[in-house]
Amino acid sequence: MTDPQRPRLGVLLSGSGRTLDNLCARIDGDELDADIAVVVGSRACPGVEKAERRSIPARIIPGEPTAEQLDALINEFTLDLIVLAGYLRRVPITERSRGRVLNIHPALLPDFGGPGMHGMHVHRAVIEAAGRGEVTRTGCTVHLCDETYDTGAILLQRDCTIEPGDTPQSIADKVFALECEAYPQAIAQVLAQLANSH
């Protein structure tokens, strides 16, 4: 049951819904004071099914959403924040949504960002760079979204050491553990700032 007084999140995803699971767990555990008002998938995927099982309204918007679709979603569900959770489409930033769309990237931006840099593509690139002696640490970055991939204002980063013998998968596991802490924390910070700016 959603509380009309609590901030309302729209979660956009394209895959398994692991980040959705984490956010739901943080909300259920009273670690994140918000409600997930709607989940939007870029395609039919396990994340959308998870939302439906939790009785969270779910929509599928194939391809890249238009500015009109995004604003309509914000209005229909009175969203305070849009949270990208493994969403593989570019989101149009409108006057209505500017400063209210968050993404989490599985690397330390500005490195290893940009078009095509998502999921295991990022972790493979990090391991290759580590092998060349270019980097010794990786992590995750929560940032505001702007008109291009991975260039918006950075809100929070968490990092870990790349160990000898790490693989793209072991890095992915370490970074996801960091994401599980960083994303709810950043969401709470932004919600607090938005509440104070009213």
C-alpha positions as CSV (number, residue, x, y, z in Angstrom):
1,M,0.0,0.0,0.0
2,T,1.5,3.3,-1.0
3,D,1.5,6.2,1.4
4,P,0.4,9.5,-0.3
5,Q,2.9,11.4,1.9
6,R,5.9,9.4,0.8
7,P,8.1,10.3,-2.3
8,R,7.1,8.3,-5.4
9,L,9.6,6.6,-7.6
10,G,9.3,5.4,-11.2
11,V,11.8,2.6,-11.9
12,L,12.8,2.0,-15.5
13,L,14.5,-1.3,-16.4
14,S,15.4,-3.6,-19.2
15,G,16.5,-6.8,-17.6
16,S,16.5,-9.0,-14.5
17,G,15.2,-6.5,-12.0
18,R,18.0,-7.1,-9.4
19,T,18.2,-3.4,-8.7
20,L,14.4,-3.3,-8.3
21,D,14.7,-6.2,-5.8
22,N,17.3,-4.2,-3.8
23,L,15.2,-1.0,-3.8
24,C,12.1,-3.0,-2.7
25,A,14.2,-4.6,0.1
26,R,15.5,-1.2,1.3
27,I,11.9,0.2,1.3
28,D,10.5,-2.8,3.1
29,G,13.3,-2.6,5.7
30,D,12.6,1.2,6.3
31,E,16.0,2.1,5.0
32,L,14.6,4.1,2.1
33,D,11.6,6.3,2.7
34,A,9.8,6.1,-0.7
35,D,7.3,4.1,-2.6
36,I,7.8,2.6,-6.1
37,A,4.7,3.9,-7.9
38,V,5.4,2.3,-11.3
39,V,7.9,0.1,-13.1
40,V,8.5,0.6,-16.8
41,G,10.3,-2.0,-19.0
42,S,11.8,-1.2,-22.4
43,R,10.6,-4.8,-23.2
44,A,9.0,-7.7,-21.5
45,C,11.6,-8.9,-19.0
46,P,11.9,-10.5,-15.6
47,G,12.0,-7.1,-13.9
48,V,8.5,-6.3,-15.2
49,E,7.3,-9.7,-13.9
50,K,8.8,-9.0,-10.5
51,A,6.9,-5.7,-10.3
52,E,3.6,-7.4,-11.3
53,R,4.2,-10.1,-8.6
54,R,4.6,-7.2,-6.0
55,S,1.4,-5.6,-7.3
56,I,3.4,-2.5,-8.5
57,P,1.8,-1.0,-11.7
58,A,4.0,-2.0,-14.7
59,R,4.2,-0.7,-18.2
60,I,6.2,-1.6,-21.3
61,I,7.3,1.2,-23.5
62,P,9.3,-0.4,-26.3
63,G,12.4,1.4,-27.6
64,E,13.3,4.9,-26.5
65,P,10.5,6.7,-24.6
66,T,9.5,10.1,-26.1
67,A,9.6,13.3,-24.0
68,E,5.7,13.2,-24.1
69,Q,5.6,9.6,-22.8
70,L,8.0,10.5,-20.0
71,D,6.1,13.6,-18.9
72,A,2.8,11.7,-19.1
73,L,4.3,9.0,-16.8
74,I,5.4,11.6,-14.3
75,N,2.0,13.2,-14.3
76,E,-0.1,10.0,-14.2
77,F,1.9,8.6,-11.3
78,T,2.9,11.9,-9.6
79,L,6.5,10.8,-9.6
80,D,9.1,12.7,-7.6
81,L,12.0,10.8,-9.1
82,I,12.8,8.5,-12.0
83,V,15.3,5.8,-11.2
84,L,17.1,3.9,-14.0
85,A,17.8,0.4,-13.0
86,G,19.7,-1.4,-15.8
87,Y,17.7,0.6,-18.3
88,L,19.3,0.3,-21.8
89,R,17.6,3.1,-23.5
90,R,18.3,6.8,-23.5
91,V,15.8,8.8,-21.5
92,P,14.7,12.2,-22.9
93,I,15.3,15.0,-20.3
94,T,12.4,17.4,-20.2
95,E,11.8,20.6,-18.2
96,R,9.5,18.4,-16.0
97,S,12.1,15.7,-15.5
98,R,15.4,17.7,-15.3
99,G,17.2,17.0,-12.0
100,R,14.8,14.1,-11.3
101,V,16.3,11.3,-13.4
102,L,19.0,9.2,-11.7
103,N,21.2,6.5,-13.2
104,I,23.7,4.1,-11.6
105,H,26.7,3.2,-13.8
106,P,28.9,0.2,-13.0
107,A,32.2,2.1,-13.2
108,L,33.9,5.2,-11.9
109,L,32.7,7.9,-14.3
110,P,33.9,9.7,-16.3
111,D,35.9,6.6,-17.2
112,F,34.3,3.6,-18.9
113,G,31.1,5.5,-19.8
114,G,29.2,6.4,-23.0
115,P,27.1,4.6,-25.6
116,G,27.4,0.8,-25.5
117,M,29.1,0.8,-22.1
118,H,26.8,-1.1,-19.8
119,G,26.9,-4.4,-17.8
120,M,29.7,-6.8,-18.7
121,H,31.0,-4.6,-21.5
122,V,32.1,-2.2,-18.8
123,H,33.7,-4.8,-16.6
124,R,35.6,-6.4,-19.5
125,A,37.0,-2.9,-20.4
126,V,38.0,-2.3,-16.8
127,I,39.8,-5.7,-16.6
128,E,41.6,-5.0,-19.9
129,A,42.7,-1.5,-18.6
130,A,43.9,-3.0,-15.3
131,G,45.9,-5.6,-17.3
132,R,47.6,-2.6,-19.0
133,G,48.3,-1.0,-15.6
134,E,46.0,1.9,-16.3
135,V,43.6,1.4,-13.4
136,T,43.7,-0.3,-10.0
137,R,40.2,0.5,-8.7
138,T,36.7,0.3,-10.1
139,G,33.2,0.9,-8.6
140,C,29.9,2.5,-9.3
141,T,28.7,6.0,-9.9
142,V,25.2,7.5,-9.3
143,H,24.6,10.5,-11.5
144,L,21.8,12.8,-12.7
145,C,20.9,12.1,-16.3
146,D,21.3,14.8,-19.0
147,E,20.9,14.6,-22.7
148,T,23.9,12.2,-23.3
149,Y,25.0,8.9,-21.9
150,D,26.8,9.0,-18.6
151,T,27.7,12.7,-18.5
152,G,25.3,14.1,-15.9
153,A,26.4,15.5,-12.5
154,I,27.9,12.9,-10.3
155,L,26.2,12.5,-7.0
156,L,28.0,9.6,-5.3
157,Q,30.7,7.1,-6.0
158,R,31.8,3.9,-4.3
159,D,34.9,2.0,-5.2
160,C,36.8,-1.2,-4.7
161,T,40.3,-2.6,-5.5
162,I,40.9,-4.7,-8.6
163,E,42.7,-7.7,-7.3
164,P,45.1,-10.0,-9.3
165,G,42.9,-12.8,-10.7
166,D,39.7,-10.7,-10.8
167,T,37.5,-11.5,-13.8
168,P,34.8,-9.5,-15.4
169,Q,32.3,-11.5,-13.4
170,S,34.1,-11.2,-10.1
171,I,34.3,-7.4,-10.7
172,A,30.6,-7.4,-11.6
173,D,29.7,-9.1,-8.3
174,K,31.9,-6.6,-6.3
175,V,30.5,-3.6,-8.1
176,F,26.8,-4.8,-7.7
177,A,27.4,-5.1,-3.9
178,L,28.6,-1.5,-3.9
179,E,25.6,-0.4,-6.0
180,C,23.2,-2.0,-3.5
181,E,24.5,0.4,-0.9
182,A,25.1,3.5,-3.1
183,Y,21.9,3.7,-5.0
184,P,19.4,3.9,-2.1
185,Q,21.7,6.4,-0.4
186,A,21.9,8.6,-3.4
187,I,18.1,8.4,-4.0
188,A,17.5,9.4,-0.3
189,Q,19.9,12.4,-0.8
190,V,18.2,13.6,-3.9
191,L,14.7,13.2,-2.4
192,A,15.8,15.2,0.6
193,Q,17.2,18.0,-1.6
194,L,13.9,18.1,-3.6
195,A,11.9,18.2,-0.4
196,N,14.0,21.2,0.8
197,S,13.6,23.0,-2.5
198,H,9.8,23.1,-2.4
